Amino acid sequence: MEKKINYFENPGIENTEKVIELVKERREELGIENIVVASVSGRTSVKVLESMSDALIVSITHHAGFKGGDDLELQQEYVEKLDNAGVPVYVGSHSLSGVGRGISNKFGGVTPVEIIAGTLRMFSQGVKVCVEISIMAADAGLIPTDKEVIALGGTAQGVDTAVVLKPAHMGNFFDLRINEIIAMPRP
Ligand SMILES: Cc1cc2nc3c(=O)[nH]c(=O)nc-3n(C[C@H](O)[C@H](O)[C@H](O)COP(=O)(O)O)c2cc1C
């Protein structure tokens, strides 16, 4: 089977529109219903919603306190649009850092989960994010684990990576399968 992968010259938010366009095409080709989007503010999820209003979209943001205090980084204007369209906006612990980050922050060293995250980042930040948010969404009961979904992730803002994957729950993490890479930054 031959398939196309779109490689971006640089990582970052400027690739967002192209990723969404490619996801729309691949979704139609494969008949995929569920889309999981990493969207800290909610902005990228609104863009995905505007392009694919018939999809079952889940929007995942950073856990409270990621930037300090107890704050969330969601922006109300985007949350309202997502709420009105019935798109769940999920806030929870990050599956590829979790308490592991608290341990390494306090005692130094690295936990196995952080090594998994580092290994996935060998593809791109976004590939790591796609895996992470799919586990989070599956554990929240927001996506199925018995069929393929499309996940979108990026480098700090927007999205530059999209993959077709079969999700899994935390307890059987290694059953997750990355079946297709739709787009990723090359460097
Ligand atoms: C749970 C979670 C983990 C993330 N981890 C990373 C990361 O490790 N590296 C990175 O560059 N961006 C990370 N991001 C950012 C996303 O990849 C993406 O660029 C961002 O959520 C887009 O948000 P926006 O819609 O506000 O632009 C993460 C986002 C979420 C929600």
The ligand as an SDF file (V2000), in Angstrom:
LIG
                    3D

 31 33  0  0  0  0  0  0  0  0999 V2000
   -1.7500   17.2060   27.1100 C   0  0  0  0  0  0  0  0  0  0  0  0
   -0.8720   18.0600   26.2520 C   0  0  0  0  0  0  0  0  0  0  0  0
    0.4880   17.8280   26.1830 C   0  0  0  0  0  0  0  0  0  0  0  0
    1.3020   18.6050   25.3630 C   0  0  0  0  0  0  0  0  0  0  0  0
    2.6440   18.3350   25.3070 N   0  0  0  0  0  0  0  0  0  0  0  0
    3.4270   19.0460   24.4730 C   0  0  0  0  0  0  0  0  0  0  0  0
    4.8000   18.7270   24.3380 C   0  0  0  0  0  0  0  0  0  0  0  0
    5.3190   17.8240   24.9920 O   0  0  0  0  0  0  0  0  0  0  0  0
    5.5470   19.4570   23.4730 N   0  0  0  0  0  0  0  0  0  0  0  0
    5.0000   20.4700   22.7040 C   0  0  0  0  0  0  0  0  0  0  0  0
    5.7270   21.1080   21.9270 O   0  0  0  0  0  0  0  0  0  0  0  0
    3.6770   20.7880   22.8080 N   0  0  0  0  0  0  0  0  0  0  0  0
    2.8920   20.0950   23.6600 C   0  0  0  0  0  0  0  0  0  0  0  0
    1.5510   20.3960   23.7520 N   0  0  0  0  0  0  0  0  0  0  0  0
    0.9810   21.4390   22.8610 C   0  0  0  0  0  0  0  0  0  0  0  0
    0.2070   20.8130   21.6870 C   0  0  0  0  0  0  0  0  0  0  0  0
    1.0360   19.9410   20.9490 O   0  0  0  0  0  0  0  0  0  0  0  0
   -0.4020   21.8580   20.7460 C   0  0  0  0  0  0  0  0  0  0  0  0
    0.6090   22.5550   20.0540 O   0  0  0  0  0  0  0  0  0  0  0  0
   -1.2890   22.8220   21.5100 C   0  0  0  0  0  0  0  0  0  0  0  0
   -2.1350   22.1120   22.3640 O   0  0  0  0  0  0  0  0  0  0  0  0
   -2.1460   23.6960   20.5940 C   0  0  0  0  0  0  0  0  0  0  0  0
   -2.8990   24.5800   21.3950 O   0  0  0  0  0  0  0  0  0  0  0  0
   -3.6700   25.8410   20.7960 P   0  0  0  0  0  0  0  0  0  0  0  0
   -4.9090   25.3260   20.1570 O   0  0  0  0  0  0  0  0  0  0  0  0
   -3.9520   26.6960   21.9950 O   0  0  0  0  0  0  0  0  0  0  0  0
   -2.7270   26.5010   19.8080 O   0  0  0  0  0  0  0  0  0  0  0  0
    0.7310   19.6560   24.5930 C   0  0  0  0  0  0  0  0  0  0  0  0
   -0.6480   19.9130   24.6910 C   0  0  0  0  0  0  0  0  0  0  0  0
   -1.4450   19.1380   25.5030 C   0  0  0  0  0  0  0  0  0  0  0  0
   -2.9130   19.4390   25.5790 C   0  0  0  0  0  0  0  0  0  0  0  0
  1  2  1  0
  2  3  1  0
  2 30  2  0
  3  4  2  0
  4  5  1  0
  4 28  1  0
  5  6  2  0
  6  7  1  0
  6 13  1  0
  7  8  2  0
  7  9  1  0
  9 10  1  0
 10 11  2  0
 10 12  1  0
 12 13  2  0
 13 14  1  0
 14 15  1  0
 14 28  1  0
 15 16  1  0
 16 17  1  0
 16 18  1  0
 18 19  1  0
 18 20  1  0
 20 21  1  0
 20 22  1  0
 22 23  1  0
 23 24  1  0
 24 25  2  0
 24 26  1  0
 24 27  1  0
 28 29  2  0
 29 30  1  0
 30 31  1  0
M  END
$$$$
